[in-house]
Amino acid sequence: MCSVVELAQEGASGLSVLRTFRLLRILKLVRFMPALKYQLVVMLKTMDSVATFCALLILFIFIFRSARLAIT
């Protein structure tokens, strides 16, 4: 027996697939718009720096939290 919630979730998964295809349409536009391609390249290069910053931030949080736990 299926519940109403399970039926609603099945419909949502179908919609998420359609949303994925809608996002892929943006990548199709990149071929026709060089300015958009440039912006996407810049965003991808920036993501590397953001990932490094987040990793260092998590490391510092872990170190200072461990130091505080050692003091108390």
N, CA, C and O atoms as a GROMACS GRO file, in nm:
protein
  288
    1MET      N    1   0.082  -0.118   0.000
    1MET     CA    2   0.000   0.000   0.000
    1MET      C    3   0.087   0.125   0.000
    1MET      O    4   0.178   0.137   0.082
    2CYS      N    5   0.061   0.216  -0.090
    2CYS     CA    6   0.140   0.340  -0.100
    2CYS      C    7   0.068   0.452  -0.027
    2CYS      O    8  -0.055   0.463  -0.034
    3SER      N    9   0.143   0.532   0.040
    3SER     CA   10   0.083   0.647   0.106
    3SER      C   11   0.081   0.766   0.012
    3SER      O   12   0.145   0.765  -0.094
    4VAL      N   13   0.010   0.866   0.051
    4VAL     CA   14   0.000   0.988  -0.031
    4VAL      C   15   0.135   1.057  -0.038
    4VAL      O   16   0.170   1.116  -0.141
    5VAL      N   17   0.213   1.050   0.071
    5VAL     CA   18   0.345   1.115   0.074
    5VAL      C   19   0.437   1.048  -0.027
    5VAL      O   20   0.511   1.117  -0.098
    6GLU      N   21   0.435   0.915  -0.035
    6GLU     CA   22   0.520   0.845  -0.131
    6GLU      C   23   0.481   0.880  -0.274
    6GLU      O   24   0.567   0.893  -0.360
    7LEU      N   25   0.353   0.893  -0.299
    7LEU     CA   26   0.309   0.930  -0.433
    7LEU      C   27   0.353   1.072  -0.469
    7LEU      O   28   0.390   1.100  -0.583
    8ALA      N   29   0.349   1.161  -0.370
    8ALA     CA   30   0.394   1.299  -0.394
    8ALA      C   31   0.544   1.304  -0.420
    8ALA      O   32   0.590   1.382  -0.503
    9GLN      N   33   0.620   1.220  -0.350
    9GLN     CA   34   0.764   1.218  -0.370
    9GLN      C   35   0.800   1.164  -0.507
    9GLN      O   36   0.897   1.209  -0.567
   10GLU      N   37   0.725   1.068  -0.556
   10GLU     CA   38   0.752   1.014  -0.690
   10GLU      C   39   0.731   1.122  -0.795
   10GLU      O   40   0.808   1.131  -0.890
   11GLY      N   41   0.629   1.203  -0.778
   11GLY     CA   42   0.605   1.312  -0.872
   11GLY      C   43   0.715   1.416  -0.864
   11GLY      O   44   0.752   1.475  -0.966
   12ALA      N   45   0.768   1.440  -0.745
   12ALA     CA   46   0.874   1.539  -0.728
   12ALA      C   47   1.003   1.494  -0.794
   12ALA      O   48   1.078   1.576  -0.846
   13SER      N   49   1.030   1.364  -0.794
   13SER     CA   50   1.152   1.317  -0.857
   13SER      C   51   1.146   1.339  -1.008
   13SER      O   52   1.248   1.368  -1.071
   14GLY      N   53   1.029   1.324  -1.065
   14GLY     CA   54   1.013   1.352  -1.207
   14GLY      C   55   1.036   1.499  -1.238
   14GLY      O   56   1.094   1.534  -1.341
   15LEU      N   57   0.990   1.584  -1.147
   15LEU     CA   58   1.011   1.728  -1.167
   15LEU      C   59   1.158   1.765  -1.152
   15LEU      O   60   1.207   1.853  -1.222
   16SER      N   61   1.228   1.698  -1.062
   16SER     CA   62   1.370   1.730  -1.046
   16SER      C   63   1.449   1.692  -1.170
   16SER      O   64   1.547   1.758  -1.204
   17VAL      N   65   1.408   1.587  -1.238
   17VAL     CA   66   1.475   1.550  -1.363
   17VAL      C   67   1.452   1.658  -1.467
   17VAL      O   68   1.543   1.694  -1.541
   18LEU      N   69   1.330   1.709  -1.473
   18LEU     CA   70   1.301   1.817  -1.568
   18LEU      C   71   1.380   1.943  -1.534
   18LEU      O   72   1.428   2.012  -1.624
   19ARG      N   73   1.395   1.971  -1.406
   19ARG     CA   74   1.475   2.088  -1.366
   19ARG      C   75   1.620   2.072  -1.406
   19ARG      O   76   1.686   2.169  -1.443
   20THR      N   77   1.670   1.950  -1.399
   20THR     CA   78   1.808   1.924  -1.440
   20THR      C   79   1.825   1.952  -1.588
   20THR      O   80   1.924   2.013  -1.629
   21PHE      N   81   1.730   1.910  -1.669
   21PHE     CA   82   1.738   1.939  -1.812
   21PHE      C   83   1.728   2.088  -1.838
   21PHE      O   84   1.788   2.138  -1.933
   22ARG      N   85   1.652   2.159  -1.756
   22ARG     CA   86   1.642   2.304  -1.772
   22ARG      C   87   1.776   2.370  -1.743
   22ARG      O   88   1.814   2.466  -1.810
   23LEU      N   89   1.850   2.317  -1.644
   23LEU     CA   90   1.983   2.370  -1.615
   23LEU      C   91   2.080   2.340  -1.729
   23LEU      O   92   2.168   2.420  -1.758
   24LEU      N   93   2.064   2.226  -1.792
   24LEU     CA   94   2.152   2.192  -1.903
   24LEU      C   95   2.130   2.284  -2.023
   24LEU      O   96   2.220   2.301  -2.106
   25ARG      N   97   2.011   2.342  -2.033
   25ARG     CA   98   1.986   2.437  -2.141
   25ARG      C   99   2.076   2.559  -2.130
   25ARG      O  100   2.114   2.617  -2.231
   26ILE      N  101   2.109   2.597  -2.008
   26ILE     CA  102   2.198   2.711  -1.988
   26ILE      C  103   2.335   2.681  -2.049
   26ILE      O  104   2.397   2.768  -2.111
   27LEU      N  105   2.381   2.558  -2.032
   27LEU     CA  106   2.510   2.521  -2.090
   27LEU      C  107   2.505   2.524  -2.242
   27LEU      O  108   2.606   2.550  -2.308
   28LYS      N  109   2.388   2.499  -2.299
   28LYS     CA  110   2.373   2.508  -2.444
   28LYS      C  111   2.387   2.653  -2.491
   28LYS      O  112   2.438   2.679  -2.600
   29LEU      N  113   2.342   2.747  -2.408
   29LEU     CA  114   2.352   2.888  -2.443
   29LEU      C  115   2.497   2.938  -2.443
   29LEU      O  116   2.529   3.037  -2.509
   30VAL      N  117   2.583   2.869  -2.370
   30VAL     CA  118   2.723   2.911  -2.359
   30VAL      C  119   2.790   2.914  -2.496
   30VAL      O  120   2.876   2.998  -2.522
   31ARG      N  121   2.751   2.823  -2.582
   31ARG     CA  122   2.814   2.820  -2.716
   31ARG      C  123   2.782   2.947  -2.796
   31ARG      O  124   2.863   2.991  -2.878
   32PHE      N  125   2.664   3.003  -2.772
   32PHE     CA  126   2.622   3.118  -2.853
   32PHE      C  127   2.653   3.251  -2.788
   32PHE      O  128   2.645   3.355  -2.853
   33MET      N  129   2.688   3.250  -2.660
   33MET     CA  130   2.715   3.374  -2.589
   33MET      C  131   2.854   3.369  -2.527
   33MET      O  132   2.871   3.312  -2.419
   34PRO      N  133   2.954   3.426  -2.593
   34PRO     CA  134   3.091   3.422  -2.540
   34PRO      C  135   3.106   3.492  -2.405
   34PRO      O  136   3.188   3.452  -2.323
   35ALA      N  137   3.027   3.596  -2.381
   35ALA     CA  138   3.036   3.666  -2.253
   35ALA      C  139   2.991   3.575  -2.139
   35ALA      O  140   3.051   3.577  -2.031
   36LEU      N  141   2.888   3.496  -2.162
   36LEU     CA  142   2.841   3.402  -2.061
   36LEU      C  143   2.944   3.293  -2.036
   36LEU      O  144   2.964   3.249  -1.923
   37LYS      N  145   3.010   3.252  -2.143
   37LYS     CA  146   3.116   3.151  -2.129
   37LYS      C  147   3.229   3.206  -2.044
   37LYS      O  148   3.282   3.135  -1.958
   38TYR      N  149   3.266   3.330  -2.066
   38TYR     CA  150   3.373   3.392  -1.988
   38TYR      C  151   3.333   3.400  -1.840
   38TYR      O  152   3.415   3.372  -1.753
   39GLN      N  153   3.209   3.438  -1.813
   39GLN     CA  154   3.163   3.446  -1.674
   39GLN      C  155   3.165   3.310  -1.606
   39GLN      O  156   3.202   3.300  -1.489
   40LEU      N  157   3.125   3.205  -1.677
   40LEU     CA  158   3.128   3.071  -1.620
   40LEU      C  159   3.270   3.025  -1.591
   40LEU      O  160   3.296   2.959  -1.490
   41VAL      N  161   3.363   3.059  -1.680
   41VAL     CA  162   3.504   3.022  -1.658
   41VAL      C  163   3.558   3.093  -1.535
   41VAL      O  164   3.628   3.032  -1.454
   42VAL      N  165   3.526   3.220  -1.520
   42VAL     CA  166   3.571   3.297  -1.403
   42VAL      C  167   3.510   3.238  -1.276
   42VAL      O  168   3.580   3.227  -1.174
   43MET      N  169   3.382   3.201  -1.279
   43MET     CA  170   3.318   3.141  -1.162
   43MET      C  171   3.384   3.009  -1.124
   43MET      O  172   3.404   2.982  -1.006
   44LEU      N  173   3.417   2.928  -1.222
   44LEU     CA  174   3.482   2.800  -1.193
   44LEU      C  175   3.621   2.819  -1.133
   44LEU      O  176   3.660   2.745  -1.043
   45LYS      N  177   3.695   2.918  -1.183
   45LYS     CA  178   3.827   2.946  -1.126
   45LYS      C  179   3.815   2.999  -0.984
   45LYS      O  180   3.899   2.969  -0.899
   46THR      N  181   3.711   3.077  -0.957
   46THR     CA  182   3.689   3.132  -0.824
   46THR      C  183   3.650   3.022  -0.726
   46THR      O  184   3.687   3.029  -0.609
   47MET      N  185   3.577   2.922  -0.771
   47MET     CA  186   3.534   2.815  -0.683
   47MET      C  187   3.652   2.740  -0.622
   47MET      O  188   3.641   2.690  -0.510
   48ASP      N  189   3.761   2.732  -0.693
   48ASP     CA  190   3.882   2.668  -0.639
   48ASP      C  191   3.932   2.744  -0.517
   48ASP      O  192   3.967   2.684  -0.415
   49SER      N  193   3.936   2.876  -0.528
   49SER     CA  194   3.980   2.958  -0.415
   49SER      C  195   3.882   2.951  -0.299
   49SER      O  196   3.923   2.948  -0.183
   50VAL      N  197   3.754   2.949  -0.330
   50VAL     CA  198   3.652   2.941  -0.225
   50VAL      C  199   3.662   2.807  -0.152
   50VAL      O  200   3.649   2.803  -0.030
   51ALA      N  201   3.685   2.700  -0.225
   51ALA     CA  202   3.699   2.568  -0.162
   51ALA      C  203   3.821   2.564  -0.070
   51ALA      O  204   3.815   2.506   0.038
   52THR      N  205   3.930   2.624  -0.113
   52THR     CA  206   4.051   2.629  -0.029
   52THR      C  207   4.024   2.710   0.097
   52THR      O  208   4.064   2.671   0.207
   53PHE      N  209   3.957   2.824   0.081
   53PHE     CA  210   3.924   2.907   0.197
   53PHE      C  211   3.834   2.832   0.295
   53PHE      O  212   3.856   2.838   0.416
   54CYS      N  213   3.734   2.762   0.246
   54CYS     CA  214   3.643   2.687   0.333
   54CYS      C  215   3.716   2.574   0.406
   54CYS      O  216   3.690   2.549   0.523
   55ALA      N  217   3.806   2.508   0.337
   55ALA     CA  218   3.884   2.401   0.401
   55ALA      C  219   3.970   2.458   0.513
   55ALA      O  220   3.977   2.399   0.621
   56LEU      N  221   4.035   2.571   0.489
   56LEU     CA  222   4.116   2.634   0.595
   56LEU      C  223   4.030   2.683   0.710
   56LEU      O  224   4.070   2.673   0.826
   57LEU      N  225   3.913   2.735   0.680
   57LEU     CA  226   3.822   2.781   0.784
   57LEU      C  227   3.778   2.666   0.873
   57LEU      O  228   3.776   2.679   0.995
   58ILE      N  229   3.743   2.554   0.812
   58ILE     CA  230   3.704   2.436   0.890
   58ILE      C  231   3.820   2.386   0.975
   58ILE      O  232   3.801   2.344   1.089
   59LEU      N  233   3.940   2.391   0.920
   59LEU     CA  234   4.058   2.348   0.995
   59LEU      C  235   4.081   2.437   1.116
   59LEU      O  236   4.108   2.387   1.225
   60PHE      N  237   4.071   2.570   1.099
   60PHE     CA  238   4.089   2.661   1.211
   60PHE      C  239   3.981   2.643   1.316
   60PHE      O  240   4.010   2.646   1.435
   61ILE      N  241   3.857   2.624   1.272
   61ILE     CA  242   3.749   2.601   1.368
   61ILE      C  243   3.777   2.475   1.449
   61ILE      O  244   3.758   2.473   1.570
   62PHE      N  245   3.820   2.370   1.382
   62PHE     CA  246   3.852   2.245   1.451
   62PHE      C  247   3.965   2.264   1.552
   62PHE      O  248   3.958   2.214   1.664
   63ILE      N  249   4.070   2.335   1.511
   63ILE     CA  250   4.185   2.356   1.599
   63ILE      C  251   4.146   2.437   1.722
   63ILE      O  252   4.179   2.400   1.834
   64PHE      N  253   4.074   2.548   1.702
   64PHE     CA  254   4.038   2.632   1.816
   64PHE      C  255   3.935   2.565   1.905
   64PHE      O  256   3.937   2.585   2.027
   65ARG      N  257   3.846   2.486   1.847
   65ARG     CA  258   3.750   2.414   1.929
   65ARG      C  259   3.822   2.308   2.013
   65ARG      O  260   3.790   2.288   2.130
   66SER      N  261   3.920   2.240   1.952
   66SER     CA  262   3.997   2.141   2.027
   66SER      C  263   4.078   2.206   2.137
   66SER      O  264   4.089   2.151   2.247
   67ALA      N  265   4.135   2.322   2.111
   67ALA     CA  266   4.213   2.393   2.212
   67ALA      C  267   4.123   2.437   2.326
   67ALA      O  268   4.164   2.431   2.442
   68ARG      N  269   4.003   2.481   2.296
   68ARG     CA  270   3.910   2.522   2.402
   68ARG      C  271   3.867   2.403   2.486
   68ARG      O  272   3.854   2.415   2.608
   69LEU      N  273   3.845   2.290   2.422
   69LEU     CA  274   3.807   2.171   2.497
   69LEU      C  275   3.922   2.122   2.587
   69LEU      O  276   3.898   2.068   2.695
   70ALA      N  277   4.045   2.142   2.542
   70ALA     CA  278   4.160   2.099   2.621
   70ALA      C  279   4.177   2.188   2.744
   70ALA      O  280   4.225   2.142   2.848
   71ILE      N  281   4.138   2.315   2.733
   71ILE     CA  282   4.154   2.409   2.845
   71ILE      C  283   4.050   2.380   2.953
   71ILE      O  284   4.082   2.384   3.072
   72THR      N  285   3.928   2.352   2.915
   72THR     CA  286   3.822   2.333   3.015
   72THR      C  287   3.814   2.193   3.066
   72THR      O  288   3.730   2.163   3.151
   0.00000   0.00000   0.00000
